[in-house]
Amino acid sequence: MIRKSSFGFIIVLVTAFIVVACGRQVTPNPPGLGAGGAPPGFIAVHFDTTSTFNFQNYQYMIVFNTDGTGITPSTDTLQTNWAGYSFALIALGRGAAAYAEPVQFLRNQNPHIPPAWLPLGTTPNTFTFNPNSNGGGNEFSLLVQKRVFQGASPGPSPTPIANVWTFNAFTTQASGGGQFTFFDSLGPGGPVDPQFVSPRICMTEPFDNTYYAYDQQVNDPAAEIVSVEISNNPIAPTPCGK
C-alpha cells in the first residue's frame, strides 16, 4: 500500500524514492511495515482537522472501548457514566510545545463519579507522536504498540481487553473535576446528539480504515475533525470469528 510517510523513524528507513499521488507527496511503506506504516504489533492513528491544530486551547483524542461490549464512547458522559471509555490517545500542548500520551480510564465503583485518568508510561520504542505528519499543520500521527493498552493498573474495576473494539474521536477542553467540554466528535451532532456509532474493529486482523466526521459545522476550524485513520498490524493475524 502507498501512503504518505508520517513517523520520523520510518522516514529514516525510507529510500529516496518518492511518488506523487492525488497531488500530494507520498512515500512507499518500508519493507516489513504494514498498513499506515505500523510495524507488527503496532497501531497507527492519523488525526486530521480542517485547520491548523491549536494544541494550547484544545485536546485532540481518540477513545477506544476495549471491553467488547460494542458501546461507542460518546460526548454524553454524564448520562452514560463514561460508558465505553477504556483508553485514549490524547494530543495536547504544554507551553509552546505539543505532546501526546496514552491514558487509561480507571472506573470508580460509583458509576456517577468520573473515572480517574491514568497516563501510561511509554518509551520511544512503544509510542511515537508526530504533531505535523502531513506538513500542513492539520494532521498528527501516533504509533503505539498494542501492549500499551494492557494498562498500568487494574483499578477498582479492571479494564478488560477484548479482540473487538469500538472508538470515537473528540476535540475537548478540560473544565475541571475530571469533566471535559466537547467541541467536536465524529458524530452528526458534533459535541451533542446525534452521536457517532462506531463500527466494530477486529484487533487481531490487519486493516487500514479511514473514518470521516459527519459534522462539518464547528465554529472554530482548528477544533473541527475531518477524519481519523486507524491502521492495525497484528503480529500473528487471526480472525475474530464475527
C-alpha positions as CSV (number, residue, x, y, z in Angstrom):
1,M,0.0,0.0,0.0
2,I,1.2,3.6,-0.8
3,R,0.5,6.4,1.6
4,K,2.2,9.5,3.0
5,S,5.0,9.0,5.5
6,S,4.3,10.1,9.0
7,F,6.8,9.0,11.6
8,G,10.3,10.2,11.9
9,F,11.9,6.9,12.5
10,I,10.0,5.5,9.5
11,I,11.4,8.3,7.3
12,V,14.9,7.2,8.2
13,L,14.2,3.8,6.8
14,V,12.7,5.0,3.5
15,T,14.8,5.4,0.4
16,A,14.8,8.5,-1.7
17,F,12.2,7.0,-4.0
18,I,9.2,9.4,-3.9
19,V,6.0,9.3,-5.9
20,V,3.2,11.8,-6.2
21,A,-0.5,10.7,-5.9
22,C,-3.6,12.9,-5.9
23,G,-1.4,16.0,-5.8
24,R,0.2,15.0,-2.5
25,Q,3.8,13.8,-1.9
26,V,3.8,10.2,-0.6
27,T,6.3,7.6,0.1
28,P,6.0,3.8,-0.1
29,N,5.9,1.9,3.2
30,P,9.3,0.5,4.1
31,P,9.7,-3.3,3.9
32,G,8.2,-5.1,6.9
33,L,5.7,-2.4,7.8
34,G,2.0,-2.9,7.5
35,A,-0.9,-0.6,6.6
36,G,-0.4,3.0,7.8
37,G,3.3,2.4,8.4
38,A,2.7,0.3,11.5
39,P,5.3,-2.4,12.4
40,P,4.0,-5.8,13.6
41,G,2.3,-5.4,16.9
42,F,1.5,-1.7,16.5
43,I,-1.5,0.5,15.8
44,A,-1.1,3.7,13.7
45,V,-3.5,6.6,14.0
46,H,-3.7,9.7,11.8
47,F,-6.0,12.5,13.0
48,D,-7.0,15.4,10.7
49,T,-8.7,18.7,11.3
50,T,-10.0,21.4,9.0
51,S,-7.3,23.9,10.0
52,T,-4.0,24.0,11.9
53,F,-4.1,22.5,15.3
54,N,-4.5,24.7,18.4
55,F,-2.8,22.4,20.9
56,Q,-2.7,25.2,23.5
57,N,-6.5,25.5,23.7
58,Y,-7.7,22.1,22.7
59,Q,-7.0,18.5,23.4
60,Y,-7.5,16.1,20.5
61,M,-8.2,12.5,21.4
62,I,-9.3,9.1,20.1
63,V,-11.0,7.0,22.7
64,F,-11.2,3.2,22.5
65,N,-13.7,0.9,24.1
66,T,-11.7,-2.4,24.6
67,D,-14.2,-4.3,26.7
68,G,-16.0,-6.0,23.8
69,T,-19.5,-4.5,24.7
70,G,-19.7,-2.6,21.4
71,I,-20.7,0.6,23.2
72,T,-19.4,3.7,21.4
73,P,-17.7,6.3,23.6
74,S,-19.9,9.5,23.4
75,T,-20.0,13.1,24.5
76,D,-22.9,12.3,26.8
77,T,-20.5,11.2,29.6
78,L,-22.8,12.3,32.5
79,Q,-25.8,10.4,31.1
80,T,-23.8,7.3,30.1
81,N,-21.5,7.3,33.1
82,W,-18.5,7.3,30.8
83,A,-19.6,4.0,29.2
84,G,-17.2,2.8,26.5
85,Y,-14.2,4.8,27.9
86,S,-11.4,2.3,28.3
87,F,-8.3,4.0,26.9
88,A,-7.5,7.2,25.0
89,L,-4.7,8.6,22.8
90,I,-4.5,12.3,23.5
91,A,-2.6,15.1,21.8
92,L,-2.3,18.5,23.6
93,G,0.1,21.3,24.3
94,R,2.3,22.4,27.1
95,G,3.7,25.9,26.7
96,A,4.8,26.3,23.1
97,A,5.2,22.5,22.6
98,A,2.8,19.8,21.6
99,Y,3.0,16.3,23.0
100,A,0.8,13.2,23.2
101,E,0.2,10.4,25.7
102,P,-1.9,7.3,26.1
103,V,-4.3,7.3,29.0
104,Q,-6.2,4.6,30.8
105,F,-9.6,5.3,32.4
106,L,-9.9,3.8,35.9
107,R,-13.6,3.4,36.6
108,N,-14.8,4.2,40.1
109,Q,-17.1,1.8,42.0
110,N,-19.6,4.6,42.0
111,P,-20.5,4.9,38.2
112,H,-21.6,8.5,38.7
113,I,-18.1,9.6,39.6
114,P,-15.9,10.3,36.6
115,P,-13.1,7.7,36.1
116,A,-9.6,8.5,37.1
117,W,-7.3,9.4,34.2
118,L,-4.0,7.4,34.4
119,P,-1.3,8.4,32.0
120,L,0.5,5.3,30.8
121,G,4.3,5.1,30.8
122,T,5.8,4.6,27.4
123,T,9.2,4.8,25.6
124,P,10.1,5.9,22.1
125,N,10.0,2.2,21.1
126,T,6.4,1.8,22.2
127,F,4.8,5.2,21.5
128,T,5.6,7.9,18.9
129,F,3.9,11.2,18.2
130,N,4.4,13.4,15.0
131,P,2.5,16.7,15.6
132,N,2.6,17.6,11.9
133,S,2.7,14.5,9.8
134,N,1.4,16.0,6.6
135,G,3.4,19.2,6.6
136,G,0.2,21.3,6.7
137,G,-0.2,21.6,10.4
138,N,-3.6,19.9,10.5
139,E,-2.7,16.2,10.8
140,F,-0.9,14.4,13.6
141,S,0.1,10.8,13.7
142,L,0.5,8.3,16.5
143,L,2.2,5.0,16.5
144,V,1.5,2.9,19.6
145,Q,2.5,-0.7,20.5
146,K,-0.7,-2.6,21.2
147,R,0.6,-3.9,24.5
148,V,0.4,-0.4,25.9
149,F,-3.4,-0.9,26.0
150,Q,-2.9,-3.6,28.6
151,G,-2.8,-0.7,31.1
152,A,-0.7,0.1,34.1
153,S,-3.2,-0.7,36.9
154,P,-6.5,-2.7,37.0
155,G,-8.1,-0.2,39.4
156,P,-11.3,-0.9,41.3
157,S,-12.8,-2.4,38.2
158,P,-10.2,-4.0,35.8
159,T,-10.2,-2.7,32.2
160,P,-10.9,-5.7,30.0
161,I,-9.2,-6.2,26.7
162,A,-11.3,-7.9,24.0
163,N,-10.5,-8.6,20.4
164,V,-13.2,-6.4,19.0
165,W,-13.1,-2.7,19.9
166,T,-15.2,0.4,19.2
167,F,-14.0,4.1,19.2
168,N,-14.7,7.7,18.8
169,A,-12.7,10.9,18.3
170,F,-13.1,14.2,20.1
171,T,-11.9,17.7,20.4
172,T,-12.2,18.9,24.0
173,Q,-11.2,21.4,26.6
174,A,-10.6,20.4,30.2
175,S,-13.1,22.0,32.5
176,G,-12.0,20.7,35.9
177,G,-13.2,18.0,38.2
178,G,-12.5,15.3,35.6
179,Q,-15.1,16.7,33.2
180,F,-14.5,17.9,29.7
181,T,-16.1,20.4,27.4
182,F,-16.6,18.8,24.0
183,F,-16.2,20.8,20.8
184,D,-16.5,18.1,18.2
185,S,-16.7,14.4,17.6
186,L,-17.2,12.0,14.7
187,G,-21.0,12.1,15.1
188,P,-23.5,14.2,13.1
189,G,-24.2,16.3,16.2
190,G,-20.5,17.1,16.8
191,P,-20.4,17.9,20.5
192,V,-24.1,16.9,21.0
193,D,-26.6,14.4,19.8
194,P,-26.9,12.6,17.4
195,Q,-23.8,10.6,18.2
196,F,-21.4,8.6,16.1
197,V,-22.0,4.8,16.1
198,S,-18.6,3.1,15.8
199,P,-18.0,0.1,13.6
200,R,-16.6,-2.9,15.4
201,I,-12.9,-3.3,14.6
202,C,-11.2,-6.6,14.9
203,M,-7.8,-6.0,16.6
204,T,-6.4,-9.5,15.7
205,E,-6.8,-8.8,11.9
206,P,-4.8,-6.3,9.8
207,F,-6.7,-3.3,8.5
208,D,-6.3,0.3,7.4
209,N,-9.5,2.3,7.6
210,T,-10.4,6.0,7.4
211,Y,-13.5,7.3,9.2
212,Y,-14.8,10.7,8.3
213,A,-16.6,13.1,10.7
214,Y,-20.3,13.6,9.9
215,D,-20.4,17.2,11.4
216,Q,-18.7,20.0,9.5
217,Q,-20.3,22.9,11.2
218,V,-17.9,23.6,14.1
219,N,-17.3,27.3,14.6
220,D,-13.5,27.0,15.0
221,P,-11.8,25.1,12.1
222,A,-9.0,24.2,14.5
223,A,-11.4,22.2,16.5
224,E,-13.3,20.6,13.6
225,I,-12.4,17.0,13.0
226,V,-12.2,15.9,9.3
227,S,-11.2,12.2,9.7
228,V,-9.4,9.6,11.7
229,E,-7.4,6.8,10.1
230,I,-6.8,3.7,12.2
231,S,-4.3,1.0,10.9
232,N,-3.7,-2.2,12.7
233,N,-0.8,-4.7,12.1
234,P,-1.1,-7.7,14.5
235,I,2.0,-9.9,15.0
236,A,0.0,-13.1,14.3
237,P,-3.2,-12.2,12.4
238,T,-6.2,-14.3,13.3
239,P,-9.9,-13.8,12.5
240,C,-12.2,-12.6,15.3
241,G,-14.9,-15.1,14.3
242,K,-17.6,-12.5,13.7
